[in-house]
Amino acid sequence: MHLHDFWFLLIAVLWTGYFFLEGFDFGIGVLTKLLARDRTERRVLINTIGPVWDGNEVWLITAAGATFAAFPDWYATLFSGFYLPFLAILVCLIVRGVAFEYRHKRSGERWQRNWEHAIFWCSLLPAFLWGVVFADIVRGVPIGPDKNFTGTLADLFGPYALLGGLLTLVLFTFHGAVFAALKTVGDIRDRARSRATVLGMTSGVLAVAFLGWTQVASGNGRSLPALIVSVAALAAALVMNHYGREGWAFACSGVAVAAAFALVFLALFPDVMPSSSNPAWSLTAAGAASSPYTLKIMTWVAVPMTPLIIGYQAWTYWVFRKRIGTQHIPAPAAH
């Protein structure tokens, strides 16, 4: 395996890991409006991801940084062509993080309500836009012979991309509902399981439509097993959720998310960014990569550090594994 192929694989793992983890906390943010009935229940949901949401975003920073270092041409074309969607995602992530930290700083009704709105919308919009972005990446966008994006914002929001965005939004919300059922007790846990059933069935329909379209338009023999695994894992997650096996349901929903993004990367390779203007102008893993020496130095750093970071984050999840409920939320202080 060439080093540029290894780094394409590692970047695919980083992006997939990001969506596996950030997917459910985007889902929790959306569920603060769709599942929680009052402020106490919204606080329960937020507390389920309180110890881990910022750690999940480290995967995004690492994936973007690795793309910049290993494939500078891919990074330049991607981040310039998708500037406005990425800017919207970045603003949402910043506001969302501030909302998590500032919501409880004051007890005023208006103050908390405004930050709760921010959590909802700044979870929903990135969950949708990430699907649009990766659908466009695998479908291809207008790229000229100089490797520059030559399209407009409208080119990024075609039917295929919108379907991809709708899939990630619903799938992440399903993933979040299963996580909520895993991490809570009482009535909110039962309602999370019920909501997960509806979201899971909707995700299944969207997954078959989008992943099937991707396989037909861009797929190959490598990507077909990922499609099968994603759809089968969704079905298994629904079954496990029905029987109250939340741990298995969450594992299966996570596999469904990971397999869906694995299909995207498997269908994409050996390109990293296809050109819809002329296939000859597509960016490939070999053509967009840094020098072999750069990749070699990066590999020496990444090989020992990646398992260490994954192990540390797994330990963090283990430490904060206990369920919570409304009874764990202290009553507001009297004034």
C-alpha positions in Angstrom: 0.0 0.0 0.0 1.3 3.4 -1.0 1.4 6.1 1.8 -1.1 8.2 0.0 -3.5 5.3 0.0 -2.8 4.7 3.7 -3.6 8.4 4.5 -6.8 8.3 2.4 -7.8 5.3 4.6 -6.9 7.0 7.8 -8.7 10.2 6.9 -11.8 8.1 6.0 -11.5 6.5 9.4 -11.2 10.0 11.1 -14.3 11.4 9.3 -16.2 8.2 10.0 -15.3 8.3 13.6 -16.4 11.9 13.8 -19.8 11.2 12.4 -20.2 8.1 14.6 -19.6 10.3 17.7 -20.8 13.7 16.7 -23.8 12.2 15.0 -25.5 11.2 18.2 -24.8 14.5 20.0 -26.2 16.4 17.0 -29.2 14.0 17.4 -29.5 14.9 21.1 -29.5 18.6 20.2 -32.4 18.1 17.8 -34.2 16.0 20.3 -34.2 18.8 22.9 -37.2 20.1 20.9 -38.6 16.8 19.5 -38.4 14.7 22.7 -38.1 16.8 25.8 -41.4 18.1 27.3 -40.0 20.7 29.6 -36.8 22.4 30.7 -35.8 19.7 33.1 -36.0 17.0 30.5 -34.0 19.2 28.1 -31.3 19.5 30.8 -31.3 15.7 31.1 -30.7 15.3 27.4 -28.0 17.9 27.4 -26.3 16.3 30.4 -26.1 12.9 28.6 -23.6 14.4 26.2 -22.2 17.1 28.6 -18.9 15.2 29.4 -18.2 14.1 25.8 -19.5 16.5 23.1 -16.3 18.6 23.0 -14.2 15.5 22.8 -16.2 14.3 19.8 -15.3 17.5 18.0 -11.6 16.8 18.3 -12.2 14.2 15.5 -13.3 17.0 13.2 -10.2 19.0 13.9 -8.0 16.0 13.4 -9.7 15.0 10.2 -9.5 18.5 8.7 -5.9 18.9 9.9 -4.9 15.5 8.4 -6.6 16.4 5.1 -4.6 19.7 5.0 -1.3 18.0 5.7 -1.7 14.8 3.6 -3.7 16.1 0.7 -3.2 19.9 0.4 -4.8 20.1 -3.1 -7.9 18.3 -1.8 -8.1 20.6 1.2 -7.7 23.7 -0.9 -10.3 22.8 -3.5 -12.7 21.4 -0.9 -12.6 24.2 1.6 -12.7 27.0 -1.0 -15.5 25.5 -3.1 -17.6 24.7 0.0 -16.7 27.9 1.8 -20.2 29.0 2.7 -21.5 25.6 3.9 -18.4 25.1 6.0 -18.7 28.7 7.4 -22.3 27.9 8.4 -21.2 24.7 10.1 -18.4 26.4 11.9 -20.6 29.2 13.2 -23.1 26.6 14.3 -20.5 24.6 16.2 -19.2 27.7 17.9 -22.7 29.0 18.9 -23.7 25.4 20.0 -20.6 25.1 22.2 -21.3 28.5 23.8 -24.9 27.5 24.3 -24.0 24.4 26.2 -21.7 26.4 28.5 -23.9 29.5 29.0 -27.4 28.0 29.2 -27.2 27.3 32.9 -25.3 30.5 33.9 -28.6 32.3 34.5 -32.0 31.1 35.6 -34.0 33.6 33.6 -36.7 32.1 31.4 -35.8 34.1 28.3 -32.0 33.5 28.7 -32.4 29.7 28.9 -35.0 29.6 26.1 -32.8 31.5 23.7 -29.8 29.2 24.3 -32.1 26.1 23.9 -33.2 27.4 20.5 -29.5 27.8 19.7 -28.7 24.2 20.7 -31.6 22.9 18.5 -30.9 24.9 15.3 -27.1 24.7 15.6 -27.4 20.9 15.9 -30.0 20.5 13.1 -28.2 22.6 10.5 -24.8 20.9 10.7 -26.4 17.5 10.7 -28.1 18.4 7.4 -25.1 20.3 5.8 -22.6 17.5 6.5 -24.8 15.2 4.4 -25.0 17.7 1.6 -21.2 18.2 1.6 -20.3 14.5 1.5 -23.0 13.8 -1.1 -21.4 16.5 -3.3 -17.9 15.1 -2.7 -18.8 11.6 -4.0 -21.1 12.9 -6.8 -18.5 15.4 -8.0 -18.7 19.2 -8.4 -17.5 21.5 -11.2 -13.7 21.6 -11.0 -11.5 23.2 -13.7 -8.1 22.1 -15.0 -6.4 24.4 -12.4 -8.0 22.4 -9.6 -10.3 25.3 -8.6 -14.0 25.0 -7.9 -15.8 26.6 -10.9 -19.4 26.2 -9.8 -21.8 28.3 -7.7 -23.6 27.7 -4.4 -26.6 26.4 -6.3 -24.5 23.6 -7.7 -24.0 22.2 -4.1 -27.7 21.8 -3.5 -29.0 19.5 -6.2 -31.6 16.7 -5.5 -28.9 14.1 -4.7 -27.1 16.4 -2.2 -30.4 17.4 -0.5 -31.3 13.7 -0.2 -27.9 13.1 1.4 -28.5 16.0 3.9 -32.0 14.7 4.8 -30.5 11.2 5.4 -27.8 12.4 7.7 -30.2 14.7 9.6 -32.7 11.9 10.3 -30.1 9.2 10.8 -28.1 11.3 13.3 -31.4 12.1 15.1 -32.2 8.3 15.3 -28.7 7.7 16.5 -29.3 10.3 19.2 -32.6 8.9 20.2 -31.0 5.5 20.7 -28.3 7.1 22.8 -30.9 8.9 24.8 -32.6 5.7 25.6 -29.3 4.2 26.6 -28.3 7.0 28.9 -31.6 7.9 30.6 -34.2 6.4 33.0 -37.9 6.8 33.5 -40.5 8.2 31.2 -38.0 10.0 29.0 -36.2 6.7 28.2 -39.5 5.1 27.1 -40.4 8.0 24.9 -36.8 8.0 23.4 -37.3 4.3 22.4 -40.7 5.1 20.9 -39.3 8.1 19.0 -36.3 6.0 17.8 -38.7 3.5 16.2 -40.2 6.2 13.9 -36.9 7.8 13.2 -35.2 4.5 12.5 -37.9 3.4 9.9 -37.6 6.8 8.2 -33.8 6.5 8.2 -34.1 3.1 6.6 -36.2 4.4 3.7 -33.8 7.3 3.2 -30.8 5.1 3.5 -32.0 2.7 0.8 -32.8 5.6 -1.5 -29.6 7.6 -1.0 -27.1 4.7 -0.6 -28.7 2.9 -3.5 -28.4 5.9 -5.7 -24.8 6.3 -4.6 -24.0 2.7 -5.4 -25.6 2.9 -8.8 -24.1 6.2 -9.8 -20.6 6.0 -8.2 -20.3 2.6 -6.5 -18.2 -0.5 -7.2 -17.6 -3.9 -5.7 -15.9 -2.5 -2.7 -18.8 -0.2 -1.7 -21.6 -2.7 -2.1 -20.9 -4.6 1.2 -20.9 -1.2 3.0 -24.4 -0.5 1.7 -25.6 -4.0 2.8 -24.0 -3.6 6.3 -25.5 -0.1 6.8 -29.1 -1.1 5.9 -28.8 -4.4 7.9 -27.4 -2.5 10.9 -30.3 -0.1 10.8 -32.7 -3.0 10.8 -30.9 -4.6 13.7 -30.9 -1.4 15.6 -34.7 -1.2 15.3 -35.1 -4.8 16.5 -32.8 -4.2 19.5 -34.6 -1.0 20.3 -37.9 -2.8 20.2 -36.7 -5.3 22.8 -35.2 -2.7 25.0 -31.6 -3.7 24.3 -30.3 -0.1 24.2 -26.6 -1.0 24.2 -26.9 -3.2 21.2 -29.3 -0.8 19.5 -26.7 2.0 19.9 -23.9 -0.2 18.6 -26.0 -1.1 15.6 -27.0 2.5 14.9 -23.4 3.5 15.1 -22.4 0.7 12.6 -25.2 2.0 10.3 -23.7 5.5 10.4 -20.1 4.3 10.0 -21.0 2.0 7.1 -22.9 4.7 5.3 -19.8 7.0 5.3 -17.6 4.0 4.5 -19.7 3.5 1.4 -19.0 7.2 0.4 -15.3 6.8 0.8 -15.1 3.4 -0.9 -17.2 4.8 -3.8 -14.9 7.8 -4.0 -11.5 6.1 -4.1 -9.1 6.5 -5.9 -10.5 10.0 -6.4 -10.7 12.4 -3.5 -12.8 14.9 -5.3 -14.3 14.1 -8.7 -14.8 16.8 -11.3 -18.3 16.9 -12.9 -16.9 19.2 -15.6 -14.3 16.7 -16.9 -13.3 13.4 -15.3 -9.7 14.2 -16.4 -9.7 17.1 -14.0 -10.7 15.1 -10.9 -8.4 15.2 -7.9 -7.0 11.7 -7.1 -5.4 10.4 -4.0 -2.0 10.1 -5.7 -2.2 13.5 -7.5 -3.4 15.5 -4.5 -1.1 14.1 -1.9 1.9 15.7 -0.2 5.4 14.6 -0.9 6.4 11.0 0.2 8.7 12.4 2.8 5.9 14.5 4.4 3.6 11.5 4.4 6.4 9.3 5.9 6.9 11.7 8.9 3.2 12.0 9.4 2.9 8.2 9.5 5.5 7.8 12.2 3.5 10.2 14.3 0.0 8.9 13.5 0.6 5.2 14.0 1.4 5.3 17.7 -0.8 8.3 18.6 -4.1 7.2 16.9 -4.7 4.1 19.1 -3.7 6.1 22.2 -6.2 8.8 21.5 -9.0 6.3 20.7 -8.2 4.4 23.9 -8.3 7.6 26.0 -11.7 8.6 24.5 -13.1 5.1 25.1 -12.0 5.4 28.7 -13.8 8.7 29.0 -17.1 7.2 27.8 -16.7 4.3 30.3 -16.2 6.8 33.2 -19.4 8.6 32.3 -21.5 5.5 31.4 -24.2 5.8 34.1 -27.8 6.7 33.3 -29.4 9.9 34.4 -33.0 11.1 34.8 -35.1 14.0 36.0 -34.6 13.0 39.6 -30.9 13.8 39.2 -31.6 17.4 38.1 -31.6 19.7 41.1 -34.6 22.0 41.5 -34.1 25.7 40.5 -32.9 27.8 43.3 -35.6 30.0 44.9 -35.3 33.8 44.6 
